Amino acid sequence: MSRPQSHIFAGLDLVAAEPEQPRRCPVPLCTEPMPQGKHALFCADCHFRLPYETTNRLFRLQLTCERAPDEATRQHLREQLHGYVQQAVRALRGGNP
């Protein structure tokens, strides 16, 4: 017998999932906690040390990647995003974002 699902929970898996490992900020030696959202790329301290244009470009690219129509495009955009994140990490490590 299956449980009736409310329209609010339709499509959600209500089974307890394994606890995720806490994500780490990609900036070396950074010990600040990462926000829980899936769009967080840096901890709050590192995020606000970056220029607005950089974080805006990263978020736009991340959302474009999620909405890409096919897997090949998503893979290409993920590689680009990874490169831009590494560029931002280098800027933060250098002290002049």
C-alpha positions in Angstrom: 0.0 0.0 0.0 1.5 3.3 -1.0 1.2 6.5 1.0 -0.8 9.3 -0.4 1.3 12.3 -1.2 0.3 15.8 -0.7 0.8 18.1 -3.7 3.3 20.0 -1.7 5.6 16.9 -1.3 4.9 15.4 -4.8 8.2 14.4 -6.4 10.2 14.8 -3.2 12.0 11.8 -1.7 10.9 11.8 2.0 13.3 9.0 3.0 16.1 10.2 5.2 19.2 10.6 3.1 22.7 10.1 4.2 24.2 13.2 5.7 26.3 15.0 3.2 29.9 15.8 3.9 30.3 19.5 4.6 31.6 21.4 1.6 34.8 23.3 1.9 35.7 26.7 0.5 38.0 26.3 -2.4 40.4 28.9 -1.1 43.4 27.2 0.6 43.7 27.6 4.3 40.2 29.0 4.6 38.4 27.5 7.6 35.1 29.3 7.4 31.9 27.2 6.9 30.2 27.0 3.6 26.6 28.1 3.2 24.2 25.2 2.7 22.7 26.3 -0.6 23.7 24.5 -3.8 24.7 27.8 -5.5 27.4 28.7 -2.9 30.8 28.6 -4.4 32.8 30.2 -1.5 32.3 30.8 2.2 30.7 34.2 3.0 34.0 35.8 3.9 35.7 34.9 0.6 32.6 35.6 -1.4 32.5 39.2 -0.1 36.2 39.7 -0.7 35.6 39.1 -4.4 34.5 42.0 -6.6 30.8 42.0 -7.4 31.4 41.5 -11.1 33.3 38.3 -10.4 30.6 36.8 -8.2 27.9 37.9 -10.6 29.7 36.2 -13.5 30.2 33.0 -11.5 26.5 32.8 -10.5 25.3 33.5 -14.0 27.5 30.8 -15.5 26.4 28.4 -12.8 22.7 29.0 -13.5 23.4 28.8 -17.3 25.1 25.5 -16.7 22.1 24.1 -14.8 19.7 25.2 -17.5 21.7 23.9 -20.4 19.7 21.8 -22.9 22.2 18.9 -23.2 24.9 17.1 -21.4 27.7 18.2 -23.7 26.9 21.9 -23.1 26.6 21.4 -19.4 30.0 19.6 -19.3 31.6 22.5 -21.3 30.1 25.1 -18.9 31.1 23.2 -15.8 34.7 23.2 -17.1 34.5 27.0 -17.7 33.0 27.5 -14.3 35.8 25.5 -12.7 38.4 27.7 -14.5 36.7 30.9 -13.4 36.5 29.6 -9.8 40.2 28.8 -9.9 40.9 32.3 -11.2 39.0 33.8 -8.3 40.9 31.6 -5.8 44.2 32.8 -7.3 43.0 36.4 -6.9 42.0 35.8 -3.3 45.3 34.1 -2.5 47.2 37.0 -4.0 45.4 39.4 -1.8 44.1 41.6 -4.6 40.8 40.2 -6.0 
